[in-house]
Amino acid sequence: MAKGRATQASKVSQRPAPRTLRPSALTLSISLSLLLIAPLCWNLLSSDGNGLFTSANQTGKVYRLPETDYDPNPAPIPGELLIRVEEPIAPILQNELAKSLQTLPFGQNEVPLSALIGQRLSGEQFGESWPAAGSLVQKYGLWAADAIDPELGTWRLKLNPQSDLTEAVADFQELNLVRYVEPDYPVYGLSLEPNDPYFAQNQQPALRTIHAPEAWDISTGSSNVAIAFLDTGLAYGHNDLKDKIMTDRGRNFVAEPANDFAWDDNGHGTYVAGIAAAQTNNGLGIAGVSWGSRLLSVKVLDYANLGSIATFSMGLAYTTTQPVQVVNMSTGSAVRSRIMEDEVEKAFNKGLVLIAASGNEGKLKFTYPAAFDNVIAVGALDSQGKPAAFSTYGQYLSLVAPGENILSLNWASDRDYALGSGTSSACPFVSGTVALMLSVNPNLSNRQIRNILEGTAVPVPGVAVPTSTPTPIPEINPTIAPTPTSGSLVTPTPLTPVAGLQADSTTGATGSAGSSNYNFKMGWGRLDVFGAVLAARDNVYYPGHHTTLTGMVEGFPDALDVTVSLEPGDVRFPDETGRYQFTNLPPGSYRLVVESKKYNIKTTDDLVIEGSDANILVQNFDFTAQVASILDDKTKPAIGAFLPVTKPNDPEVRYFPNKHTLAGAFKDYWVAKGGLPIFGMPISEEFQENGLTVQYFERAILEYHTEFASTRQEIQPRLVGTAAAKNLADQPAFKRLADTGKIPTVPATAEYFDTTGHSLDGIFKTFWESNGGLALFGYPISEPFKVTDADGKARLTQYFERCRMDYFPEQEGTPYVIQLGLLGRESALQQGLISTP
């Protein structure tokens, strides 16, 4: 797959000023509190019209939590890259970081991993420890490297904020011993019968809805169980929390470098923790689900409820080093980060129970970390006990809990309280329940806990589901590998979703639940605290109902020219071998669609998945004969996406004489960057190729890079010049000037580029500078040289990474004296996608 290298520096905004509470998508932070739905002010709510709830024991004000803007298509954070390196570089960097910390309280003793996470190497230290990266440290002004999880080899690189992230990703990815590189992105918080007075006055009806009082007759929680909150911190001095917080272990990963000051400076974290585990039966305020559990404050969000994939991943890595069993993540991002996914997998494999809010977009959508396989995803119910209109859903949803107008703690005062809505509010009800389950049965595995929660969930009234429910069975040995229904067992590995694409909900947004009570909008049903704790106490285990669907797509020249979608649900590219995989699938009716718009091939299979952790369903597809027939047919001028189309009625779509269309982001880029003279007409429709959405033009191929959505690097011309010159590397004009000794002879008017070893001068330089420069054309990869064209004329030409420039002296004085070669058309012709030049 060709790598884009945008080379023009992109100016980006910096971190917002300290009082800015509405950050843009380009800030250096991300919000983990957007799962709360509420007005943008702390409005007083009142049961008596005066903003007060009054009881014989206590009078306090109830405030509504503020809403934070959630961006479903966030831009990368300027000046930050996330990288995972392999051995031996990973331990070298870890040892260098540990060495730099030995002047701290650790002295000459080994520095524990928990103390390394979030700590910093200077850019100089990073470059000296990894000499191969030294030139890139200089090129991008890398001034710091922060350890996300040095044991895994994951780091956050802090670059000059003016750096072109597209080029930086490509450059670092080319280094040996690098597993992957990705930009950093926003992550958002998802905020939308004891004698405690508010519970006694039935101002916490959600606890009764989920049968918490009945569960308290079995257990009120144990101090041997701890819940970590990846959030804005906790209010250490709050009377309903202070005796439960592990103050000596809290950690702040918003600080650079990380420190121990994990106090709440926003309110979201304290509010969430209160729902899960407020001190209860103390005559104060509210009741939490798990009275006895301890709490760990892991601050990954700042005062504005903002953090990043990096800060979140540091926090999750830290929890794996602490004595906690449950992790509450009332947070989310629209971006599927590999760094985050690796940390989720590590935490799950260490036995942690991971619980996350599903999101507040109110539609079928994937929010992370909730949508990762090993996370218990929690949706929200409204105050009438129905699925909340704002609650995001999908086949990854485990269950739902109350999430509208939920009363909890106010961080600023232990006499005042906060009211909030959102899946952020629903998530901690489940976390508190898990803490109760572990207090009565500490030997439960995280997988068993998920199965019990799903198996005891109660169908939501008014939501149609079949009558059958999962049947409890004796525990299945979790070490026994699942058996495929056909074919061979495939080891699950992450696949890259097709960002920006969503499978059609042709089988119904709420899903067809087959032989279970599963529903895409409510998961397995409403949380039942009593049922889950009772099953845990009595060792009643439930089977897992999550199937893996996998297989091979064969017969295409490039497997990444195909998309595989599961409707309703996700859309993905196969890996380079053609393997696709969907995991964690609940029972339901699905439609599996394999499609290549490039070759105009599409097939569908309707599936009914019963749902069982014990099975892997294998569906293979072989298109060898069909693709060969298409490519061998020379009677047609074009195939697939290159076939002409009829004129659409949409006035926003531009229609060309060659019967192809141009719309959306590609159209905007085409118009802004020069139109016909630069790109020519489109010669295809949009389609998927090399794992990207692309469109071919006469003179270029444009690629849509979702990882840079909403930035200047979103649309990038492919390196068609580099590809076209592949067989010309031995020609004299393509030799680096440094290798030929000609650098001293470069004219003073020329510009020399050490990156490629070539120069730019004269009319080519004038055209290059006037029409987009590095970002549009790339670096020169040859010197000017003469070629003979199809008419037998000698022409001066020069190759660049993204184009070829030809000089037409007969057009002197017109805009056509320099013309770009038809490299897009030539590429299509070579692949057999068109049959005429």
DRENKOLDREN-726801 format. One record per residue (C-alpha): residue in one letter; x, y, z. Coordinates in steps of 0.25 Angstrom, whole numbers, padded with zeros to 4 digits, always signed. Layout:
# residues N
AXYZ/...
# end
This chain:
# residues 837
M+0000+0000+0000/A+0006+0013-0004/K+0009+0023+0007/G+0005+0038+0005/R+0016+0048+0009/A+0009+0062+0010/T+0021+0071+0012/Q+0016+0085+0014/A+0016+0089+0029/S+0002+0090+0034/K-0001+0101+0044/V-0010+0096+0055/S-0015+0102+0068/Q-0009+0101+0081/R-0015+0096+0095/P-0026+0105+0099/A-0024+0116+0109/P-0026+0112+0124/R-0040+0118+0124/T-0045+0112+0111/L-0056+0102+0114/R-0060+0099+0099/P-0048+0093+0092/S-0047+0091+0077/A-0044+0078+0071/L-0030+0082+0069/T-0026+0085+0083/L-0016+0077+0090/S-0026+0070+0099/I-0038+0061+0098/S-0051+0061+0106/L-0055+0048+0113/S-0067+0054+0119/L-0076+0056+0107/L-0084+0044+0110/L-0092+0054+0120/I-0104+0060+0113/A-0108+0073+0120/P-0108+0088+0118/L-0095+0096+0117/C-0097+0103+0131/W-0098+0098+0145/N-0113+0100+0146/L-0119+0099+0160/L-0130+0088+0160/S-0141+0088+0170/S-0152+0080+0176/D-0158+0092+0183/G-0155+0103+0173/N-0143+0109+0180/G-0132+0099+0176/L-0132+0091+0189/F-0135+0077+0193/T-0139+0077+0207/S-0139+0066+0218/A-0139+0065+0233/N-0125+0062+0232/Q-0119+0071+0222/T-0121+0082+0212/G-0113+0083+0200/K-0113+0089+0186/V-0114+0080+0173/Y-0107+0084+0161/R-0107+0079+0147/L-0094+0075+0141/P-0089+0082+0129/E-0089+0076+0115/T-0076+0075+0107/D-0075+0076+0092/Y-0074+0062+0086/D-0067+0062+0072/P-0071+0049+0064/N-0060+0052+0054/P-0049+0058+0062/A-0036+0064+0056/P-0022+0059+0061/I-0016+0066+0072/P-0005+0075+0066/G+0009+0072+0069/E+0007+0058+0075/L+0009+0044+0070/L+0007+0030+0077/I+0017+0019+0074/R+0019+0005+0077/V+0034+0000+0076/E+0039-0015+0076/E+0050-0021+0083/P+0061-0018+0085/I+0057-0003+0084/A+0046-0004+0095/P+0055-0009+0106/I+0066+0001+0103/L+0056+0012+0104/Q+0050+0007+0116/N+0064+0005+0123/E+0068+0019+0119/L+0055+0025+0125/A+0057+0016+0138/K+0072+0021+0138/S+0067+0036+0138/L+0058+0034+0149/Q+0068+0027+0159/T+0071+0040+0165/L+0057+0040+0170/P+0053+0033+0183/F+0056+0019+0176/G+0071+0022+0177/Q+0079+0010+0171/N+0067+0001+0172/E+0059-0004+0160/V+0049+0006+0156/P+0035-0001+0156/L+0027+0000+0143/S+0016+0008+0150/A+0026+0019+0153/L+0030+0019+0138/I+0017+0021+0132/G+0015+0036+0128/Q+0029+0040+0130/R+0038+0047+0120/L+0050+0046+0112/S+0055+0058+0106/G+0056+0058+0091/E+0072+0057+0092/Q+0071+0045+0101/F+0061+0039+0092/G+0070+0041+0080/E+0083+0036+0087/S+0076+0023+0092/W+0070+0020+0078/P+0081+0026+0068/A+0073+0021+0056/A+0062+0031+0060/G+0072+0043+0062/S+0070+0049+0048/L+0055+0049+0050/V+0057+0055+0064/Q+0064+0067+0057/K+0054+0068+0045/Y+0042+0069+0054/G+0047+0076+0066/L+0044+0064+0075/W+0046+0071+0088/A+0040+0060+0098/A+0035+0045+0098/D+0025+0041+0109/A+0024+0027+0113/I+0010+0021+0111/D+0014+0007+0114/P+0029+0005+0113/E+0027-0010+0115/L+0019-0011+0102/G+0028-0001+0095/T+0017+0010+0094/W+0021+0025+0094/R+0015+0038+0092/L+0025+0047+0083/K+0024+0062+0085/L+0027+0069+0072/N+0028+0083+0067/P+0013+0087+0066/Q+0016+0092+0052/S+0020+0078+0048/D+0013+0071+0036/L+0007+0059+0043/T+0004+0051+0030/E+0019+0052+0027/A+0023+0049+0041/V+0015+0037+0042/A+0021+0031+0029/D+0035+0035+0033/F+0034+0028+0047/Q+0027+0016+0041/E+0039+0014+0031/L+0048+0012+0043/N+0052-0003+0046/L+0046-0009+0059/V+0034+0000+0058/R+0021-0008+0059/Y+0012+0004+0056/V+0010+0019+0057/E-0003+0027+0058/P-0007+0041+0062/D-0013+0045+0075/Y-0027+0048+0076/P-0038+0053+0085/V-0045+0044+0095/Y-0058+0049+0101/G-0065+0046+0114/L-0079+0042+0112/S-0087+0052+0120/L-0100+0054+0117/E-0129+0006+0206/P-0119+0012+0215/N-0122+0024+0223/D-0115+0034+0213/P-0126+0045+0212/Y-0127+0046+0197/F-0129+0031+0196/A-0139+0031+0207/Q-0147+0042+0200/N-0147+0033+0187/Q-0138+0043+0180/Q-0130+0032+0175/P-0140+0023+0168/A-0130+0017+0159/L-0125+0008+0170/R-0138+0002+0173/T-0140+0000+0158/I-0128-0009+0157/H-0131-0016+0170/A-0119-0011+0178/P-0126-0011+0191/E-0129-0026+0190/A-0114-0028+0186/W-0110-0021+0199/D-0116-0032+0207/I-0106-0041+0201/S-0094-0031+0201/T-0091-0017+0202/G-0077-0018+0197/S-0063-0021+0202/S-0051-0013+0204/N-0043-0024+0197/V-0049-0020+0184/A-0045-0007+0177/I-0050+0001+0165/A-0041+0010+0157/F-0048+0022+0151/L-0041+0027+0138/D-0047+0041+0138/T-0045+0055+0143/G-0040+0051+0157/L-0047+0049+0170/A-0050+0059+0181/Y-0041+0054+0192/G-0048+0062+0203/H-0062+0059+0200/N-0069+0052+0212/D-0076+0042+0203/L-0062+0038+0197/K-0051+0041+0206/D-0050+0029+0214/K-0050+0020+0202/I-0040+0026+0193/M-0026+0020+0192/T-0019+0034+0193/D-0005+0028+0193/R-0007+0022+0179/G-0015+0032+0171/R-0008+0037+0158/N-0010+0049+0149/F-0006+0046+0134/V-0011+0060+0129/A+0001+0066+0136/E+0014+0065+0127/P+0021+0058+0133/A+0011+0050+0141/N+0010+0053+0156/D+0002+0048+0168/F-0008+0060+0169/A-0020+0053+0164/W-0031+0062+0170/D-0043+0065+0162/D-0043+0079+0156/N-0056+0077+0148/G-0066+0069+0155/H-0069+0058+0145/G-0060+0047+0152/T-0066+0050+0166/Y-0080+0049+0160/V-0077+0036+0153/A-0070+0030+0166/G-0082+0034+0174/I-0092+0026+0166/A-0083+0014+0167/A-0078+0014+0181/A-0082+0026+0190/Q-0080+0024+0205/T-0094+0019+0209/N-0102+0017+0221/N-0095+0029+0227/G-0106+0038+0229/L-0101+0047+0218/G-0105+0050+0204/I-0107+0039+0194/A-0105+0024+0193/G-0095+0017+0184/V-0096+0003+0178/S-0084-0003+0185/W-0083+0003+0199/G-0070-0004+0203/S-0061-0004+0191/R-0049+0005+0191/L-0046+0015+0180/L-0034+0018+0171/S-0033+0032+0164/V-0026+0031+0151/K-0027+0045+0145/V-0027+0045+0130/L-0036+0057+0127/D-0033+0072+0131/Y-0041+0083+0137/A-0049+0084+0124/N-0052+0069+0124/L-0042+0067+0112/G-0031+0057+0110/S-0025+0049+0099/I-0023+0035+0094/A-0009+0036+0100/T-0014+0040+0114/F-0025+0030+0114/S-0015+0019+0110/M-0005+0023+0121/G-0016+0022+0131/L-0021+0009+0127/A-0006+0003+0127/Y-0005+0009+0141/T-0017+0001+0146/T-0010-0012+0142/T+0000-0009+0152/Q-0009-0006+0164/P-0018-0014+0173/V-0031-0012+0166/Q-0041-0022+0160/V-0051-0013+0153/V-0048-0001+0143/N-0059+0009+0140/M-0058+0017+0127/S-0069+0027+0125/T-0061+0032+0114/G-0061+0030+0099/S-0055+0033+0085/A-0060+0031+0071/V-0045+0027+0067/R-0041+0013+0068/S-0027+0014+0073/R-0017+0002+0073/I-0010+0008+0085/M-0023+0008+0093/E-0027-0006+0087/D-0013-0012+0092/E-0015-0006+0106/V-0030-0012+0107/E-0024-0025+0103/K-0013-0025+0113/A-0022-0021+0124/F-0033-0031+0121/N-0022-0042+0120/K-0017-0038+0134/G-0031-0041+0139/L-0037-0027+0140/V-0052-0025+0138/L-0053-0013+0128/I-0066-0005+0127/A-0069+0006+0118/A-0080+0015+0113/S-0086+0013+0099/G-0087+0027+0095/N-0098+0038+0094/E-0100+0039+0079/G-0113+0032+0079/K-0110+0023+0067/L-0103+0010+0063/K-0089+0015+0064/F-0076+0009+0070/T-0070+0017+0081/Y-0057+0013+0088/P-0053+0007+0097/A-0067+0001+0099/A-0067-0006+0085/F-0054-0013+0088/D-0057-0028+0089/N-0052-0030+0104/V-0060-0018+0109/I-0074-0018+0116/A-0081-0007+0108/V-0093+0000+0115/G-0104+0007+0109/A-0114+0016+0116/L-0129+0016+0120/D-0137+0028+0121/S-0146+0032+0133/Q-0157+0023+0128/G-0149+0011+0128/K-0148+0011+0112/P-0135+0011+0104/A-0131+0026+0104/A-0132+0033+0091/F-0117+0038+0093/S-0111+0024+0096/T-0102+0019+0085/Y-0104+0005+0082/G-0099-0007+0073/Q-0095-0022+0074/Y-0084-0019+0084/L-0094-0014+0095/S-0095-0023+0107/L-0106-0017+0115/V-0113-0004+0119/A-0115+0003+0132/P-0122+0016+0137/G-0115+0028+0131/E-0125+0040+0131/N-0126+0050+0143/I-0117+0042+0152/L-0113+0048+0165/S-0099+0048+0170/L-0088+0055+0177/N-0083+0069+0174/W-0068+0071+0174/A-0068+0085+0180/S-0076+0083+0192/D-0080+0070+0201/R-0093+0077+0204/D-0097+0079+0189/Y-0101+0069+0179/A-0101+0068+0164/L-0111+0063+0154/G-0106+0057+0140/S-0111+0049+0129/G-0104+0040+0119/T-0097+0027+0117/S-0086+0032+0126/S-0097+0032+0137/A-0101+0018+0134/C-0087+0012+0133/P-0083+0013+0148/F-0096+0005+0152/V-0090-0007+0146/S-0076-0004+0151/G-0082-0004+0165/T-0090-0017+0163/V-0077-0024+0158/A-0070-0019+0171/L-0082-0026+0179/M-0080-0038+0171/L-0066-0039+0174/S-0068-0037+0189/V-0076-0050+0190/N-0068-0058+0180/P-0054-0052+0178/N-0050-0064+0169/L-0059-0060+0157/S-0052-0057+0144/N-0055-0045+0136/R-0061-0053+0125/Q-0070-0060+0135/I-0074-0047+0141/R-0078-0042+0127/N-0086-0055+0125/I-0094-0053+0138/L-0097-0039+0136/E-0103-0042+0122/G-0110-0055+0126/T-0117-0048+0138/A-0121-0035+0131/V-0136-0033+0130/P-0142-0030+0117/V-0147-0015+0116/P-0162-0014+0116/G-0168-0009+0103/V-0156-0014+0094/A-0160-0026+0086/V-0151-0038+0088/P-0153-0053+0088/T-0157-0060+0100/S-0145-0069+0102/T-0133-0065+0111/P-0119-0071+0113/T-0119-0083+0122/P-0109-0084+0133/I-0100-0096+0132/P-0088-0101+0140/E-0076-0093+0137/I-0068-0096+0124/N-0053-0097+0126/P-0049-0084+0120/T-0035-0090+0116/I-0042-0099+0105/A-0041-0092+0092/P-0053-0090+0083/T-0056-0100+0072/P-0059-0095+0058/T-0071-0100+0052/S-0063-0102+0039/G-0049-0099+0034/S-0037-0096+0043/L-0036-0089+0056/V-0032-0074+0053/T-0024-0067+0063/P-0032-0053+0065/T-0024-0041+0062/P-0029-0027+0061/L-0034-0022+0047/T-0035-0008+0042/P-0049-0003+0041/V-0053+0005+0029/A-0054+0019+0035/G-0065+0027+0030/L-0073+0015+0025/Q-0085+0009+0033/A-0092-0004+0029/D-0107-0002+0026/S-0117-0006+0036/T-0124-0014+0026/T-0128-0025+0036/G-0134-0014+0046/A-0127-0005+0055/T-0131-0012+0068/G-0127-0025+0061/S-0133-0039+0060/A-0130-0046+0073/G-0131-0060+0068/S-0133-0070+0079/S-0129-0060+0090/N-0133-0048+0097/Y-0122-0040+0091/N-0126-0026+0085/F-0116-0017+0078/K-0122-0005+0086/M-0122-0011+0100/G-0112-0022+0099/W-0117-0034+0108/G-0126-0024+0116/R-0126-0016+0128/L-0116-0018+0139/D-0121-0026+0151/V-0112-0024+0162/F-0119-0034+0171/G-0119-0045+0160/A-0104-0043+0157/V-0099-0043+0172/L-0108-0055+0175/A-0102-0063+0163/A-0088-0059+0167/R-0091-0064+0182/D-0097-0077+0178/N-0086-0080+0167/V-0097-0080+0156/Y-0090-0078+0143/Y-0095-0074+0130/P-0090-0078+0116/G-0084-0067+0107/H-0092-0064+0095/H-0082-0057+0086/T-0078-0063+0073/T-0066-0060+0064/L-0069-0059+0049/T-0057-0061+0040/G-0052-0065+0027/M-0044-0063+0014/V-0046-0054+0002/E-0038-0059-0009/G-0036-0056-0024/F-0033-0041-0024/P-0020-0036-0028/D-0020-0028-0015/A-0029-0032-0003/L-0029-0018+0001/D-0038-0014-0011/V-0049-0021-0004/T-0059-0017+0007/V-0066-0027+0016/S-0078-0022+0024/L-0087-0028+0034/E-0101-0022+0034/P-0105-0016+0043/G-0091-0013+0049/D-0077-0011+0044/V-0070-0010+0031/R-0055-0014+0030/F-0044-0017+0020/P-0038-0031+0020/D-0024-0032+0024/E-0013-0033+0013/T-0015-0049+0013/G-0030-0047+0010/R-0034-0051+0024/Y-0046-0044+0030/Q-0052-0045+0044/F-0063-0040+0053/T-0063-0044+0067/N-0071-0042+0080/L-0084-0044+0072/P-0097-0046+0079/P-0109-0055+0074/G-0116-0049+0063/S-0119-0048+0048/Y-0108-0042+0040/R-0105-0040+0025/L-0090-0042+0021/V-0086-0034+0009/V-0073-0035+0001/E-0072-0024-0009/S-0061-0018-0018/K-0066-0006-0025/K-0053-0006-0033/Y-0057-0018-0040/N-0072-0017-0039/I-0073-0030-0031/K-0083-0032-0019/T-0088-0044-0012/T-0097-0045+0000/D-0100-0056+0011/D-0111-0056+0021/L-0107-0062+0034/V-0114-0065+0047/I-0104-0065+0058/E-0108-0073+0070/G-0097-0067+0079/S-0087-0076+0086/D-0073-0074+0091/A-0071-0089+0088/N-0072-0087+0073/I-0065-0080+0061/L-0073-0078+0049/V-0065-0079+0036/Q-0069-0073+0023/N-0060-0073+0011/F-0061-0066-0002/D-0053-0069-0015/F-0054-0059-0027/T-0042-0064-0035/A-0050-0068-0047/Q-0059-0056-0046/V-0048-0046-0046/A-0040-0053-0056/S-0052-0053-0066/I-0054-0038-0063/L-0039-0035-0066/D-0038-0044-0078/D-0050-0037-0085/K-0044-0027-0094/T-0057-0024-0102/K-0061-0013-0091/P-0054+0000-0090/A-0054-0001-0075/I-0058-0009-0063/G-0064-0007-0049/A-0063+0007-0044/F-0057+0012-0057/L-0070+0009-0065/P-0078+0022-0069/V-0090+0025-0060/T-0103+0033-0063/K-0104+0047-0059/P-0109+0049-0045/N-0120+0059-0041/D-0112+0064-0029/P-0107+0078-0032/E-0096+0077-0023/V-0090+0066-0031/R-0082+0070-0043/Y-0083+0062-0056/F-0073+0062-0067/P-0073+0059-0082/N-0067+0046-0080/K-0079+0042-0071/H-0072+0041-0058/T-0076+0049-0045/L-0069+0057-0035/A-0074+0060-0021/G-0071+0063-0006/A-0057+0064-0001/F-0051+0060-0014/K-0059+0071-0021/D-0055+0081-0011/Y-0040+0077-0012/W-0040+0077-0027/V-0046+0091-0028/A-0037+0097-0018/K-0024+0091-0023/G-0026+0095-0038/G-0036+0086-0044/L-0035+0081-0059/P-0021+0087-0062/I-0015+0080-0049/F-0023+0067-0048/G-0031+0065-0061/M-0045+0059-0062/P-0049+0048-0052/I-0047+0034-0060/S-0054+0026-0049/E-0064+0027-0038/E-0060+0026-0023/F-0056+0012-0018/Q-0048+0005-0008/E-0033+0002-0012/N-0021-0001-0003/G-0030+0000+0009/L-0034+0014+0005/T-0045+0021-0002/V-0039+0027-0015/Q-0043+0033-0028/Y-0035+0033-0041/F-0033+0045-0050/E-0026+0046-0063/R-0013+0052-0056/A-0014+0048-0042/I-0020+0038-0032/L-0026+0044-0019/E-0027+0037-0006/Y-0036+0040+0006/H-0029+0038+0019/T-0039+0037+0030/E-0028+0037+0041/F-0026+0052+0037/A-0041+0055+0035/S-0044+0070+0036/T-0029+0074+0034/R-0021+0079+0022/Q-0016+0065+0020/E-0030+0058+0019/I-0029+0057+0004/Q-0015+0053-0002/P-0010+0051-0016/R-0004+0037-0017/L+0011+0036-0020/V+0008+0033-0035/G+0021+0039-0039/T+0029+0030-0030/A+0022+0018-0036/A+0023+0022-0050/A+0038+0024-0048/K+0040+0011-0042/N+0047+0005-0054/L+0055+0017-0057/A+0064+0017-0044/D+0076+0013-0052/Q+0075+0025-0062/P+0085+0036-0060/A+0074+0047-0057/F+0069+0039-0045/K+0083+0038-0038/R+0084+0046-0025/L+0093+0058-0028/A+0101+0055-0016/D+0105+0042-0022/T+0109+0048-0036/G+0117+0059-0030/K+0108+0070-0037/I+0103+0077-0024/P+0114+0088-0026/T+0109+0091-0040/V+0094+0094-0036/P+0091+0108-0040/A+0089+0118-0030/T+0074+0120-0034/A+0071+0105-0032/E+0066+0099-0019/Y+0073+0086-0014/F+0065+0076-0006/D+0074+0067+0002/T+0062+0058+0005/T+0062+0052-0009/G+0076+0058-0014/H+0070+0066-0026/S+0068+0080-0030/L+0058+0089-0035/D+0060+0101-0044/G+0055+0109-0056/I+0041+0108-0062/F+0038+0095-0054/K+0041+0102-0041/T+0032+0114-0045/F+0021+0104-0047/W+0023+0096-0035/E+0024+0108-0026/S+0011+0114-0032/N+0002+0102-0032/G+0003+0095-0018/G+0018+0092-0016/L+0022+0080-0007/A+0008+0077-0002/L+0002+0075-0016/F+0014+0070-0024/G+0024+0065-0014/Y+0039+0066-0015/P+0046+0065-0028/I+0051+0050-0031/S+0059+0053-0043/E+0066+0064-0050/P+0060+0070-0063/F+0063+0061-0075/K+0058+0059-0090/V+0049+0048-0094/T+0042+0045-0108/D+0027+0046-0107/A+0017+0038-0116/D+0018+0048-0127/G+0033+0047-0128/K+0036+0060-0121/A+0047+0062-0111/R+0041+0068-0098/L+0048+0072-0085/T+0041+0065-0073/Q+0044+0064-0058/Y+0038+0054-0049/F+0033+0057-0035/E+0027+0048-0024/R+0013+0051-0028/C+0013+0055-0042/R+0022+0057-0055/M+0023+0070-0061/D+0025+0072-0077/Y+0030+0085-0083/F+0022+0089-0096/P+0030+0101-0102/E+0020+0102-0113/Q+0010+0107-0102/E+0019+0118-0097/G+0011+0129-0092/T-0001+0120-0089/P-0005+0113-0076/Y-0002+0100-0083/V+0013+0102-0085/I+0015+0092-0073/Q+0006+0080-0073/L+0005+0069-0063/G+0006+0055-0069/L-0006+0046-0070/L-0001+0037-0059/G-0014+0034-0053/R-0019+0028-0066/E-0006+0021-0068/S-0007+0014-0055/A-0022+0009-0058/L-0017+0004-0072/Q-0006-0004-0066/Q-0016-0010-0056/G-0025-0014-0067/L-0036-0005-0061/I-0037+0002-0075/S-0034-0003-0088/T-0031+0010-0096/P-0020+0020-0094/
# end
